[in-house]
Amino acid sequence: MIFDSLDFLKGLETEALPLHFGTKHKSAALKIHRRSNMMLNPLNPSHLNRIDEMDADMITLNLEDAIAPSRKKEALYNIGLFLSHLKQSKSFIIVRVNPLGEGGEEEITFLNDFGFDAVRVAKIRNHTQIAQALTLLDPGKELHISLETKEAFQNLSTLRIDKRLTTANLGILDLLT
């Protein structure tokens, strides 16, 4: 467990955020084979509190479509709070951010100081957006993208402009729409 008790979170209003962030910074995940990925809602502190004990190869902290717009800042600060107290984790930790132009830039900039392994940017369309995300992202972290548009799928062969772009996730339902 990251915190022995989550009682300090009870009764806090969104306006009270951010809480004091810690100074811990987990080392990069060493697993090469990544087969399982657990997606967590950062509005659930009891789930975040166990990311140091989970056996999933990857853990994705989802800021995008699972979070109502009115609670995105709260979810972002929850991620910062828990990651800043995380000493170690066996899992490769990914933070799924909103699309660029819809809050993704601010989320990446805020998260850079915390210990995680990759950012997954939603609804990437072209290599210009990849370059923008890489400029924002700390050089020691990977970039993952979500292919959720026909433009991205058609441009797939031109998107890998940097070795830090390691993963393209296929958003099949978005593509079918």
N, C-alpha and C positions, 0 to 999 in steps of 0.2 A: 504494500500500500504506500502511496505517496504521502498521504496525511493519515495520522492515527485516527482522527475524527474529522468529520465534515460539518460539525456543529457551527463553526464560525461562518458558514455560508447561509445559515437559516435566517430568514427575515431580511436579508439584504435586498435593497431595491436596485434596479438597474442604474439609477443615478449615482449610487454609492461606488460604482466601479470606476477605475480599476482598483482592485485590491493590491496590497503590496506584492510585487512580483519578487520571486526568489532569485538566487544567483547560480543555481545548479545548471549544468549544461551536459546532457548525456553525450557519450561518445557516439560516433557514427555506427550504424548497424553493420555487422560484418557478414551476415548471411548473404550468400550469392543466389541460392535457389529460393524463390518466393512463390509459394503455391497457395497459401491461404491469406485472405485479406478480410479483416473485420472492420466494417464501417461503423463508426460511433457518432452519436449525436452529442456535440459538446455542451448541450444544455442539461445533460444528465451527469452531475458531478460524481455519482457513485461509479459510473462506468469509467470516467476519466481517472479516477483515483486508483484504478486497478491496471492501468496500462503498463506499469512496471512488472506485473506478474503474468500477463497474458501470454499464451503460447502461439498466437497467430504470427505467421511470418511477417505480415504487414498489418498495420492499423491505420485506417484512414479517418481523420477527424474532419467531418463534413460541415463546411460553412455555407455550402451552396443551397441547393433546392430543398433540403430538409429543414431549413431554418426560416421562419417567418421574417420578413424584412424588419419588423419592429424589434426583433430579438437578436439580430446579427451581431451587434456590438457586444452584447452580453456573451454570446457564444465565443466571439473572438477573444474577449478578456478571460473567459474560462480556460481556453486553450493556453493562453499566455501564462495564466496562474499555475496550471498544472505542469506545463512543460518547464517552467522556471524553477520547479521544485523536484523535477524528475532527475534522479541520480543515475539510473541505468534502466535499460529496457532491452529485452531480447528481440523485440520487433522493430522492423523498419517502419518509421512513422512518417506518414504523408498527411499534409493538410490540404484539403480540397477547398480552393478559394473560388470566389465568384468570378464571373467573366471580367476581363479588362474593360474598363469603362463603366462597370457596374459595381465598383467597390473592390475589385481584385487587386488593384495597384496598392491601395491603402492597406489591405490585409497583408500582402506580401511584405511591404515595408515594415509594418508593425511586427510581424512574426520573425523577421530575420535574426533578431537577437536571441531567439529561443532554440532549444535543442530538439531538432527534428531532422529528418533525412531528405524530404522532398516536398515540393509544392506541386499540386495538380490544378492546373488552370482550366476552368470550364469554357466550353464553346469557342475554342480557338478556331480561327478561320484561315490564317495565312502565316507566312514566315515573318512578316513585319510584327505581328503580335508575339511570335516566339521571341524575336529579338528584344522586344519591349520587356517581356517577362524575365528574360535572362539578365537584362540590365538592372532590373529591380532586385533580383534574387541574389542572396549571398553566394559567392563563388564556390563555397564548399558544399552546396546543396544541389540535388538533382531537380530537374524540371520534368514533370509529367504533364501530359495534355489530355483533354477529353475531345475526341472527334465526335461532334454532335451536329455538325452542319455539312451540307453537301459540298460547300466550298473547301472545307478542311479535308474531306475524304478525297475530293478531286485533286487537291494540292499535296497529298500525302508524300509523294516522292521528293518534294522540295522543302519539306518542313524541318528536316534534321540539319540545322545550320550550326550546331554546337554539340560537342560530346556530352554536355550536361543534360541534354534532352534524351532521356533513356527509355521513356515509356509513352505509348499512345494508347489510351483506353477508348474502346469503341462504345459510343452511346447509341446502341442499336435502336431504341425506341424513338429517340430524337431524330435519327436518320430516316426511319420509316415514316415519321410524320412529315 
